[in-house]
């Protein structure tokens, strides 16, 4: 690999083990790394690798990041060709609070390095029949747009769908998305029953169809499964959590924000506070 980059060093924690975080007042049992963990190597300087690095620095580790490209960014990178700058990856930044958490781990703030400009609308969906729908992350604005587009019945369906998406996200985020698993047994939890009760193991397109009858609207709230390489007809309804991230959690600015996030790294970390969780979240 080329372009080896070494981050700022946090405090050493020689001989300490990397353990899972405390959840609901108790330590989750996950496998630990034997031996010293004061120096960690992160492979890849994409957004995930950089976020991991910041959390590790905040936990007091020294971190070395190795990256094959000349600079950080990964899929959220930028290339210069013929005097022009081209973004190579995403055009919007959804759920920006995750980037905020990474910067906060080293005593910094994302907004000190990147200006996020909310998009209104987040994007516009255009259909073969010549109609178009502006997609808003604000609930009231989106409800009104659905009413204009397809009538009051579909607007009521959208309200119910949004509520379901929020409940689906709550059921998945803490236990299944933001969690570590050492074995399938780690999935056995009351939240799994909650996910099943929400219809998370049915088919995505059918579940969306319970709320919306207009095929165009059903497409707007189910196409996100394609991000994971799955057809909405075959994807589990649990994948609607991507629609939550896309249409409810909010979008930041256009591509400039995505490419400037890695460009802002690494901020100089403040001395880390003592912590019981020595792993990236």
Backbone bond lengths (Angstrom), bond angles and torsions (degrees), N, CA, C in turn:
res aa  C-N    CA-C-N  psi(-1)  N-CA   C-N-CA  omega(-1)  CA-C   N-CA-C  phi
1 X - - - 1.451 - - 1.520 110.22 -
2 X 1.304 116.38 149.36 1.453 121.41 177.18 1.513 109.23 -111.35
3 X 1.319 114.92 168.41 1.460 119.19 175.78 1.505 113.71 68.82
4 X 1.344 117.96 48.12 1.457 121.07 177.84 1.516 108.87 -71.30
5 X 1.316 116.82 131.29 1.452 121.58 179.85 1.520 109.43 -127.42
6 X 1.305 116.52 134.85 1.459 121.74 179.14 1.513 108.24 -110.08
7 X 1.313 116.86 129.48 1.461 120.91 -177.02 1.513 110.75 -79.59
8 X 1.339 114.90 172.59 1.454 120.31 169.55 1.528 108.38 -60.68
9 X 1.301 117.04 149.28 1.458 121.16 -176.80 1.514 110.84 -95.44
10 X 1.304 115.00 137.32 1.453 120.70 170.67 1.516 108.63 -93.21
11 X 1.320 117.41 -169.09 1.451 120.57 178.61 1.514 109.70 -73.30
12 X 1.310 115.22 145.11 1.460 119.25 179.30 1.518 110.42 -74.91
13 X 1.314 113.60 151.12 1.456 119.22 175.72 1.511 109.06 -132.83
14 X 1.330 117.00 57.75 1.451 121.90 -170.56 1.515 111.51 -57.69
15 X 1.331 113.33 130.26 1.448 119.55 175.81 1.507 114.35 83.35
16 X 1.326 118.58 -7.27 1.465 119.79 179.84 1.513 110.67 -76.11
17 X 1.285 115.56 154.90 1.448 120.67 178.22 1.508 110.50 -104.86
18 X 1.303 114.49 150.74 1.460 119.50 179.13 1.519 108.37 -87.62
19 X 1.298 116.20 120.11 1.452 120.50 -175.99 1.522 110.77 -121.03
20 X 1.323 114.42 166.22 1.452 120.11 178.51 1.512 111.01 -73.21
21 X 1.340 116.88 164.39 1.464 120.94 -177.52 1.510 111.75 -78.47
22 X 1.315 114.37 161.65 1.466 118.48 174.90 1.520 109.29 -77.86
23 X 1.297 116.56 130.11 1.453 122.10 178.24 1.517 108.71 -123.92
24 X 1.337 114.59 125.95 1.467 120.88 176.38 1.522 110.99 52.26
25 X 1.378 117.20 41.07 1.444 121.01 173.05 1.508 115.38 84.08
26 X 1.319 119.44 3.49 1.449 119.92 179.08 1.521 109.24 -139.65
27 X 1.330 115.96 156.55 1.448 121.40 -177.42 1.516 110.06 -87.14
28 X 1.322 116.70 122.73 1.462 119.90 176.12 1.506 109.09 -70.54
29 X 1.315 116.55 140.17 1.447 120.78 179.90 1.523 109.53 -87.11
30 X 1.318 115.54 112.87 1.452 121.62 173.18 1.510 107.65 -131.28
31 X 1.296 116.63 161.58 1.454 120.07 -179.74 1.523 110.62 -63.57
32 X 1.306 115.51 144.74 1.452 120.92 179.50 1.523 109.75 -109.49
33 X 1.323 115.35 160.53 1.449 121.41 178.56 1.522 108.39 -92.24
34 X 1.336 118.95 120.41 1.469 119.48 -179.17 1.519 111.32 -71.90
35 X 1.320 115.46 149.55 1.447 120.19 177.02 1.516 112.82 86.12
36 X 1.332 116.60 -176.49 1.466 121.40 -178.58 1.526 111.88 -62.92
37 X 1.319 115.62 141.64 1.471 120.62 177.31 1.521 110.25 -129.95
38 X 1.344 116.21 26.51 1.459 118.72 -177.53 1.518 112.44 -75.69
39 X 1.344 118.08 -18.95 1.462 121.75 179.97 1.523 108.19 -127.46
40 X 1.335 116.06 117.97 1.458 121.83 -174.28 1.522 109.16 -118.10
41 X 1.338 116.43 139.71 1.457 122.07 176.11 1.526 108.54 -104.94
42 X 1.318 116.71 126.97 1.461 122.86 176.34 1.519 107.69 -108.94
43 X 1.328 116.14 125.73 1.459 121.38 -179.23 1.521 108.59 -96.60
44 X 1.316 116.26 114.54 1.456 121.04 178.24 1.513 112.33 104.49
45 X 1.334 116.16 125.30 1.468 121.14 -179.15 1.517 111.00 -107.16
46 X 1.338 116.83 39.48 1.450 120.70 169.49 1.516 109.50 -77.91
47 X 1.327 116.47 -174.22 1.471 119.20 -177.82 1.522 111.67 -60.52
48 X 1.334 117.69 -39.27 1.470 119.94 179.90 1.514 111.14 -66.53
49 X 1.345 116.46 -45.09 1.451 119.69 179.77 1.512 112.50 -63.21
50 X 1.329 116.32 -38.97 1.461 119.67 179.86 1.528 111.46 -70.10
51 X 1.332 116.75 -39.56 1.462 119.87 177.03 1.523 110.22 -63.22
52 X 1.336 116.09 -42.38 1.465 121.05 176.95 1.522 110.04 -58.81
53 X 1.321 115.92 -43.95 1.462 121.16 -179.57 1.524 111.83 -59.85
54 X 1.328 116.61 -45.95 1.461 119.77 -178.24 1.522 111.31 -64.71
55 X 1.329 116.93 -40.02 1.465 119.18 178.16 1.531 110.81 -65.61
56 X 1.322 116.88 -38.68 1.467 119.78 178.28 1.529 111.22 -66.20
57 X 1.329 116.49 -42.01 1.461 119.58 176.90 1.528 110.94 -61.16
58 X 1.321 115.97 -41.76 1.453 119.89 178.30 1.514 112.79 -63.90
59 X 1.343 116.19 -24.97 1.466 120.95 178.38 1.526 111.63 -88.68
60 X 1.344 117.36 3.10 1.453 119.58 174.69 1.503 116.24 94.73
61 X 1.341 118.23 9.49 1.465 120.27 179.23 1.525 111.26 -87.78
62 X 1.329 115.68 155.68 1.449 120.88 163.44 1.522 106.80 -87.72
63 X 1.325 116.91 140.80 1.460 120.18 -174.38 1.523 109.84 -131.81
64 X 1.325 115.63 134.94 1.454 122.30 170.24 1.519 108.01 -115.34
65 X 1.322 116.75 127.05 1.459 122.31 178.67 1.523 108.62 -106.79
66 X 1.324 116.56 129.08 1.459 120.58 175.54 1.524 108.46 -112.04
67 X 1.318 115.92 135.13 1.456 121.87 -175.39 1.528 108.53 -142.77
68 X 1.336 117.86 133.20 1.453 120.87 -177.30 1.521 113.30 -76.72
69 X 1.344 116.94 -24.69 1.461 120.52 -179.71 1.526 110.38 -85.07
70 X 1.334 117.24 165.35 1.467 119.83 -178.66 1.520 114.38 -63.86
71 X 1.335 117.81 -25.85 1.454 120.30 -178.32 1.510 111.51 -143.57
72 X 1.337 117.21 175.63 1.463 120.89 -178.68 1.523 111.65 -76.22
73 X 1.314 115.56 168.47 1.464 120.99 175.48 1.503 113.97 133.54
74 X 1.347 117.75 -41.80 1.462 119.18 -177.73 1.514 110.39 60.79
75 X 1.313 116.03 -128.98 1.461 120.47 179.88 1.522 112.58 -69.94
76 X 1.309 116.60 -17.74 1.468 120.69 176.64 1.526 109.36 -99.15
77 X 1.320 116.02 44.55 1.453 120.79 -175.79 1.511 113.14 -97.92
78 X 1.318 115.05 -171.13 1.456 122.01 -178.93 1.522 108.36 -148.18
79 X 1.325 116.09 138.56 1.465 120.95 177.14 1.526 108.59 -122.14
80 X 1.314 115.55 155.09 1.462 121.92 177.96 1.525 108.52 -115.89
81 X 1.318 115.45 120.51 1.459 121.55 -178.44 1.523 109.13 -134.38
82 X 1.326 116.72 124.38 1.455 120.56 175.41 1.503 114.90 56.44
83 X 1.324 116.58 34.72 1.448 119.92 179.96 1.512 114.75 84.43
84 X 1.336 117.26 1.87 1.464 121.46 179.85 1.526 109.72 -113.07
85 X 1.347 115.71 151.68 1.455 121.62 174.81 1.518 108.95 -106.37
86 X 1.325 115.96 128.52 1.458 121.69 -177.33 1.523 109.30 -121.15
87 X 1.330 116.04 129.44 1.464 120.70 173.58 1.524 108.61 -79.05
88 X 1.326 116.29 133.80 1.461 120.43 -174.74 1.522 113.80 -97.45
89 X 1.312 116.96 -2.67 1.456 117.45 -174.86 1.503 114.21 -139.27
90 X 1.337 118.00 -128.55 1.467 122.15 -171.49 1.520 112.59 -66.60
91 X 1.312 115.06 155.30 1.460 121.12 179.78 1.523 112.55 -107.30
92 X 1.332 117.51 -14.03 1.458 120.94 175.95 1.522 108.30 -136.23
93 X 1.319 115.64 161.25 1.457 122.27 179.51 1.520 107.87 -116.13
94 X 1.322 116.64 106.33 1.460 120.40 178.07 1.528 109.59 -90.72
95 X 1.313 116.80 155.46 1.460 123.93 179.97 1.530 111.91 48.96
96 X 1.337 117.93 56.08 1.470 119.95 -176.78 1.517 114.17 -61.81
97 X 1.342 118.02 -14.81 1.462 119.00 179.80 1.525 111.79 -63.00
98 X 1.355 117.60 -23.41 1.461 119.50 177.84 1.531 110.44 -66.98
99 X 1.335 116.83 -38.00 1.462 119.75 174.79 1.523 110.25 -69.20
100 X 1.325 117.18 -36.93 1.466 120.24 176.88 1.528 110.83 -58.29
101 X 1.336 116.74 -42.45 1.459 120.71 -178.88 1.525 111.34 -62.89
102 X 1.342 116.75 -39.14 1.463 119.89 -179.86 1.524 111.06 -65.37
103 X 1.326 117.42 -44.42 1.463 120.02 178.66 1.525 110.50 -66.97
104 X 1.329 117.24 -38.05 1.466 120.61 -179.69 1.526 111.56 -63.46
105 X 1.325 117.16 -26.78 1.465 120.92 -179.47 1.522 111.94 -61.63
106 X 1.334 117.31 -24.36 1.470 120.87 178.46 1.527 111.33 -113.38
107 X 1.322 115.56 21.77 1.452 119.96 175.74 1.506 114.56 74.67
108 X 1.322 117.47 25.59 1.454 121.25 -178.55 1.520 109.13 -122.60
109 X 1.328 116.29 177.80 1.458 121.77 178.78 1.519 109.43 -133.00
110 X 1.315 115.15 140.83 1.458 120.07 178.61 1.516 111.81 -59.95
111 X 1.339 116.96 -39.65 1.464 119.37 -174.55 1.524 113.31 -70.35
112 X 1.327 117.72 -7.46 1.461 120.31 173.52 1.525 111.38 -77.66
113 X 1.325 116.34 -15.96 1.464 120.75 -175.04 1.521 113.07 -119.83
114 X 1.329 116.65 -28.34 1.462 121.27 -173.85 1.517 109.31 -134.41
115 X 1.308 116.58 132.33 1.463 120.87 174.33 1.531 108.38 -94.63
116 X 1.312 115.86 117.20 1.460 121.14 177.77 1.524 109.17 -96.51
117 X 1.304 116.45 124.22 1.462 122.11 -179.12 1.522 108.61 -111.27
118 X 1.335 118.97 110.30 1.469 120.35 179.81 1.525 111.13 -58.61
119 X 1.307 115.66 143.12 1.455 121.45 -179.22 1.525 110.01 -100.96
120 X 1.302 117.12 128.51 1.459 123.36 178.27 1.530 109.02 -132.52
121 X 1.344 117.14 103.41 1.462 127.94 0.15 1.524 111.72 -77.00
122 X 1.343 114.98 169.41 1.462 119.71 177.30 1.523 110.15 -65.90
123 X 1.327 116.71 -41.04 1.461 122.29 173.65 1.517 108.77 -165.61
124 X 1.319 116.34 173.36 1.457 121.89 -179.19 1.528 108.78 -120.90
125 X 1.316 115.63 127.54 1.461 121.83 177.16 1.524 108.97 -95.76
126 X 1.317 116.60 124.83 1.466 121.84 179.27 1.519 109.40 -114.90
127 X 1.334 116.11 140.50 1.460 121.24 -173.37 1.528 111.18 -118.42
128 X 1.323 114.98 163.20 1.469 121.18 -175.59 1.519 112.59 -63.37
129 X 1.333 116.98 -23.87 1.469 119.47 -179.16 1.531 112.19 -83.02
130 X 1.320 117.44 3.86 1.454 121.37 178.28 1.517 114.83 92.39
131 X 1.320 118.48 -5.22 1.464 121.72 178.68 1.523 110.06 -83.24
132 X 1.317 115.61 162.81 1.457 120.49 177.66 1.520 109.72 -145.77
133 X 1.312 115.68 154.17 1.459 122.80 -177.29 1.519 108.49 -134.43
134 X 1.319 117.23 124.28 1.464 121.19 174.24 1.527 108.44 -82.59
135 X 1.313 116.68 126.58 1.460 121.78 -178.27 1.520 109.16 -98.14
136 X 1.342 115.60 117.10 1.461 122.48 -179.78 1.522 109.49 -109.75
137 X 1.316 116.91 145.24 1.460 119.67 173.64 1.524 111.51 -84.30
138 X 1.308 117.65 -22.26 1.459 121.18 175.09 1.526 109.40 -70.99
139 X 1.327 116.58 128.49 1.456 120.75 -173.79 1.515 113.64 -62.25
140 X 1.338 117.56 -46.20 1.461 120.75 -177.91 1.520 111.32 -65.11
141 X 1.343 116.29 -41.28 1.464 119.80 -179.88 1.520 111.03 -66.52
142 X 1.336 116.97 -38.29 1.458 119.86 -179.40 1.520 110.97 -71.26
143 X 1.306 117.09 -37.91 1.463 120.13 177.66 1.525 110.57 -61.50
144 X 1.304 116.49 -43.03 1.455 120.19 179.21 1.526 111.50 -65.55
145 X 1.326 116.77 -37.37 1.456 120.28 178.51 1.530 111.16 -67.69
146 X 1.328 116.92 -39.77 1.461 120.05 176.87 1.525 110.14 -64.59
147 X 1.337 117.28 -38.65 1.458 120.85 177.85 1.530 110.51 -61.86
148 X 1.324 116.82 -44.20 1.463 120.38 177.86 1.524 110.98 -63.13
149 X 1.305 116.31 -38.97 1.463 122.42 -172.81 1.524 112.81 -78.14
150 X 1.342 116.35 -40.92 1.464 118.29 -171.24 1.523 114.22 -137.16
151 X 1.323 119.87 3.78 1.448 120.93 175.04 1.514 114.17 101.26
152 X 1.342 117.20 169.71 1.471 122.04 -174.74 1.519 113.95 -66.83
153 X 1.337 117.34 -30.87 1.465 119.18 179.23 1.519 111.72 -63.44
154 X 1.325 116.30 -43.47 1.459 119.41 179.28 1.537 111.02 -71.64
155 X 1.337 117.03 -29.64 1.465 119.59 176.19 1.529 110.58 -63.86
156 X 1.343 116.23 -40.75 1.464 119.78 176.56 1.525 110.37 -65.20
157 X 1.335 116.32 -38.76 1.456 119.91 177.10 1.518 111.89 -63.55
158 X 1.331 115.99 -37.63 1.463 119.13 177.50 1.528 110.97 -63.19
159 X 1.339 117.71 -42.11 1.467 119.87 178.37 1.524 110.88 -57.71
160 X 1.331 116.39 -44.32 1.464 120.16 179.39 1.526 110.88 -66.80
161 X 1.327 116.91 -38.55 1.464 120.78 178.64 1.522 110.55 -63.46
162 X 1.305 117.21 -44.15 1.475 120.59 -179.33 1.518 110.61 -61.13
163 X 1.332 116.43 -42.49 1.464 119.98 177.51 1.524 110.67 -61.21
164 X 1.337 116.71 -41.99 1.474 120.46 178.98 1.526 110.65 -64.93
165 X 1.315 118.07 -42.00 1.465 120.89 179.06 1.523 111.17 -61.16
166 X 1.317 116.69 -39.80 1.466 119.84 179.48 1.516 110.75 -66.20
167 X 1.332 117.56 -41.54 1.463 120.32 178.54 1.523 110.99 -67.86
168 X 1.325 116.45 -37.91 1.461 120.85 177.67 1.526 110.62 -62.07
169 X 1.319 116.19 -43.46 1.464 120.14 178.95 1.522 111.35 -62.72
170 X 1.337 116.96 -42.81 1.465 119.48 179.39 1.521 111.27 -62.56
171 X 1.321 116.55 -37.06 1.461 120.04 -178.92 1.523 112.21 -70.33
172 X 1.331 117.65 -28.18 1.456 120.50 -174.96 1.522 114.32 -98.03
173 X 1.308 117.42 -35.17 1.461 120.01 -166.19 1.518 112.84 -61.71
174 X 1.301 117.41 -56.50 1.468 119.39 -172.07 1.514 112.60 -67.83
175 X 1.328 116.19 -40.75 1.456 118.55 -170.50 1.531 113.45 -94.48
176 X 1.323 117.66 -31.94 1.460 119.20 -171.85 1.531 113.81 -113.52
177 X 1.326 118.10 -32.82 1.461 119.85 -178.58 1.522 110.55 -90.21
178 X 1.317 117.66 -50.06 1.465 121.91 -178.51 1.524 110.13 -96.93
179 X 1.317 117.02 52.35 1.462 121.33 -177.63 1.517 109.37 -145.66
180 X 1.337 115.64 157.45 1.461 122.66 175.80 1.522 109.60 -100.52
181 X 1.318 115.83 148.05 1.454 120.91 177.16 1.526 109.17 -132.43
182 X 1.312 115.94 127.03 1.456 120.57 174.28 1.519 111.77 -96.94
183 X 1.330 116.32 -16.59 1.460 120.54 179.80 1.522 108.60 -160.94
184 X 1.343 117.36 163.22 1.476 119.44 177.11 1.517 113.30 -58.16
185 X 1.331 116.74 -23.33 1.465 119.40 179.84 1.525 111.44 -62.51
186 X 1.335 117.18 -23.31 1.446 120.30 179.16 1.512 113.34 -67.37
187 X 1.332 116.68 -15.31 1.464 120.56 179.23 1.524 112.24 -79.07
188 X 1.334 116.22 -17.66 1.463 119.88 -176.54 1.525 108.77 -75.54
189 X 1.313 115.29 108.84 1.467 120.89 -174.48 1.530 107.16 -162.53
190 X 1.333 118.20 153.40 1.469 119.11 177.18 1.514 113.86 -54.48
191 X 1.338 118.33 -29.16 1.461 120.08 178.39 1.519 111.93 -64.61
192 X 1.325 117.03 -23.82 1.461 119.53 175.95 1.525 110.07 -65.95
193 X 1.338 116.82 -39.53 1.466 120.85 176.33 1.530 110.48 -67.14
194 X 1.329 117.15 -37.13 1.460 120.52 177.29 1.526 110.69 -64.12
195 X 1.320 115.85 -40.16 1.456 119.98 177.99 1.522 111.05 -64.32
196 X 1.312 115.96 -40.37 1.471 119.97 177.53 1.528 110.89 -65.51
197 X 1.332 116.78 -40.66 1.465 120.36 179.87 1.522 111.74 -64.27
198 X 1.318 116.90 -27.12 1.462 121.22 177.52 1.524 112.45 -82.45
199 X 1.330 116.32 -0.57 1.456 119.75 179.46 1.516 113.48 83.64
200 X 1.333 117.28 20.37 1.453 120.95 -175.79 1.509 115.05 -65.89
201 X 1.346 117.39 -16.12 1.466 119.36 -177.67 1.524 112.49 -105.38
202 X 1.333 115.95 8.76 1.455 119.83 170.10 1.517 109.71 -85.15
203 X 1.318 116.76 -169.37 1.461 120.82 179.98 1.536 110.49 -89.79
204 X 1.298 114.72 141.25 1.448 120.86 -173.93 1.521 113.09 -60.44
205 X 1.330 117.20 -49.52 1.467 118.55 -175.79 1.519 111.69 -64.69
206 X 1.316 117.70 -35.34 1.466 120.37 178.33 1.522 111.17 -68.15
207 X 1.326 115.89 -40.81 1.463 118.60 -179.72 1.522 110.75 -65.18
208 X 1.325 118.25 -43.38 1.460 120.64 177.49 1.521 110.15 -62.76
209 X 1.340 116.18 -35.09 1.454 120.99 178.84 1.512 113.93 -64.96
210 X 1.327 117.44 -18.35 1.468 119.84 176.26 1.533 111.19 -70.66
211 X 1.310 116.02 -21.51 1.461 120.72 -177.91 1.523 112.43 -103.98
212 X 1.309 117.18 -34.42 1.464 121.93 -173.79 1.521 110.05 -128.58
213 X 1.333 116.70 133.90 1.463 120.13 178.38 1.525 112.33 -100.32
214 X 1.332 118.13 -23.43 1.455 121.39 179.86 1.532 109.21 -69.25
215 X 1.316 118.20 120.15 1.474 119.84 -176.50 1.522 113.36 -61.42
216 X 1.314 117.60 -27.73 1.457 119.66 178.85 1.532 110.36 -69.09
217 X 1.324 116.20 -43.65 1.454 119.77 178.22 1.526 111.14 -66.38
218 X 1.316 116.60 -38.54 1.460 119.68 178.60 1.525 110.20 -60.90
219 X 1.326 115.85 -35.23 1.457 119.72 178.94 1.524 110.77 -68.33
220 X 1.332 116.64 -40.62 1.464 120.87 -178.01 1.523 111.63 -60.69
221 X 1.328 117.35 -33.85 1.460 120.65 -175.78 1.527 113.28 -102.95
222 X 1.315 117.20 13.69 1.470 119.03 177.67 1.526 113.46 -133.41
223 X 1.339 118.19 -16.13 1.458 119.18 -176.39 1.527 112.12 -63.96
224 X 1.332 117.25 -17.87 1.463 120.48 -176.31 1.530 112.05 -61.79
225 X 1.341 117.91 -20.60 1.463 119.60 176.54 1.523 111.12 -61.46
226 X 1.330 116.41 -24.07 1.461 119.91 178.38 1.522 111.37 -64.11
227 X 1.336 117.63 -24.38 1.461 120.33 175.98 1.528 110.54 -59.72
228 X 1.313 115.72 -30.51 1.463 121.09 179.59 1.528 111.76 -96.50
229 X 1.356 116.43 8.11 1.453 120.41 177.98 1.512 114.31 78.69
230 X 1.335 116.88 22.89 1.466 120.88 -176.95 1.515 110.61 -121.80
231 X 1.335 116.23 140.19 1.444 121.25 172.59 1.525 109.15 -72.43
232 X 1.320 119.41 139.71 1.463 120.71 176.60 1.531 112.73 -56.44
233 X 1.321 116.85 -27.20 1.468 119.47 179.31 1.522 112.03 -71.89
234 X 1.325 117.27 -21.87 1.464 121.20 -177.17 1.523 112.42 -110.87
235 X 1.326 117.60 -18.71 1.458 121.00 -177.23 1.519 111.19 -71.97
236 X 1.319 116.75 147.22 1.453 120.60 172.37 1.525 109.83 -68.36
237 X 1.317 115.12 151.01 1.466 119.56 179.53 1.517 111.79 -62.53
238 X 1.331 117.88 -21.34 1.458 121.03 177.46 1.520 111.29 -58.35
239 X 1.336 117.30 -25.57 1.459 120.65 179.23 1.528 112.46 -69.58
240 X 1.309 117.74 -8.05 1.460 119.97 175.19 1.519 111.31 -63.92
241 X 1.342 116.99 -13.62 1.455 118.99 175.59 1.531 110.47 -60.76
242 X 1.341 117.39 -25.62 1.468 119.83 176.40 1.521 109.51 -69.63
243 X 1.332 117.14 -37.03 1.460 120.38 175.58 1.525 110.37 -63.97
244 X 1.325 116.65 -35.00 1.467 120.01 175.10 1.527 110.02 -60.23
245 X 1.329 116.27 -48.74 1.460 120.24 -179.74 1.520 111.33 -62.34
246 X 1.327 115.73 -33.57 1.458 121.55 -174.62 1.526 112.90 -81.65
247 X 1.332 117.25 -37.61 1.465 120.33 -170.33 1.523 114.35 -116.98
248 X 1.329 118.11 -9.03 1.465 120.57 -178.02 1.518 111.57 -119.44
249 X 1.340 116.94 -47.75 1.465 120.56 -173.46 1.516 112.78 -67.94
250 X 1.323 117.52 -21.17 1.454 119.83 173.66 1.505 113.42 105.63
251 X 1.321 116.04 151.38 1.453 123.75 177.50 1.515 109.40 -116.85
252 X 1.311 115.41 142.91 1.452 120.61 177.02 1.513 110.02 -86.35
253 X 1.314 115.53 -144.31 1.457 118.70 -177.28 1.518 110.67 -80.00
254 X 1.317 115.40 -176.98 1.446 120.46 178.11 1.518 109.36 -72.97
255 X 1.334 117.56 -165.74 1.455 123.09 -167.34 1.514 114.19 -54.60
256 X 1.334 117.47 -27.16 1.460 118.60 -178.03 1.521 111.05 -55.58
257 X 1.337 117.17 -37.33 1.457 119.35 -179.43 1.517 110.83 -65.95
258 X 1.318 117.18 -40.72 1.455 120.18 -176.96 1.520 110.97 -66.80
259 X 1.313 118.11 -39.20 1.449 120.16 -178.94 1.519 111.92 -79.63
260 X 1.321 117.67 -25.52 1.460 119.54 179.44 1.514 112.00 -80.03
261 X 1.338 118.33 -22.03 1.466 119.59 177.61 1.525 110.87 -59.05
262 X 1.347 119.20 -53.89 1.463 117.57 177.09 1.518 112.72 -66.82
263 X 1.326 117.79 -30.65 1.457 120.33 179.39 1.525 111.14 -66.04
264 X 1.335 116.85 -27.27 1.462 120.89 -179.73 1.520 112.54 -76.32
265 X 1.309 117.31 -14.13 1.458 122.23 -178.05 1.515 109.45 -84.17
266 X 1.348 122.56 147.85 1.457 123.82 -3.12 1.518 110.95 -98.48
267 X 1.326 119.09 129.88 1.454 119.88 170.49 1.512 109.92 -69.03
268 X 1.314 117.43 152.28 1.456 119.80 179.26 1.521 109.05 -73.92
269 X 1.328 117.71 119.35 1.458 119.52 -174.68 1.518 113.12 -73.08
270 X 1.312 116.11 146.06 1.446 121.31 170.31 1.518 107.81 -79.04
271 X 1.337 118.24 158.92 1.462 119.20 176.70 1.512 110.20 -55.99
272 X 1.344 118.03 126.90 1.456 120.44 -175.36 1.515 112.31 -70.47
273 X 1.308 114.64 144.23 1.456 120.23 174.88 1.526 108.99 -79.30
274 X 1.333 118.17 154.53 1.466 120.12 176.71 1.524 110.28 -55.59
275 X 1.300 116.59 140.84 1.463 120.41 -177.63 1.509 109.58 -144.35
276 X 1.324 116.60 148.68 1.455 121.01 176.28 1.503 112.07 -94.54
277 X 1.321 117.20 -6.17 1.464 121.04 -178.14 1.519 108.38 -113.59
278 X 1.325 117.17 107.71 1.445 120.36 -176.09 1.506 112.94 -105.37
279 X 1.288 118.52 41.79 1.448 119.98 179.03 1.503 109.05 -141.89
280 X 1.331 117.16 157.41 1.469 119.19 177.32 1.499 110.37 -69.02
281 X 1.332 115.58 143.07 1.467 119.12 178.90 1.519 110.10 -90.81
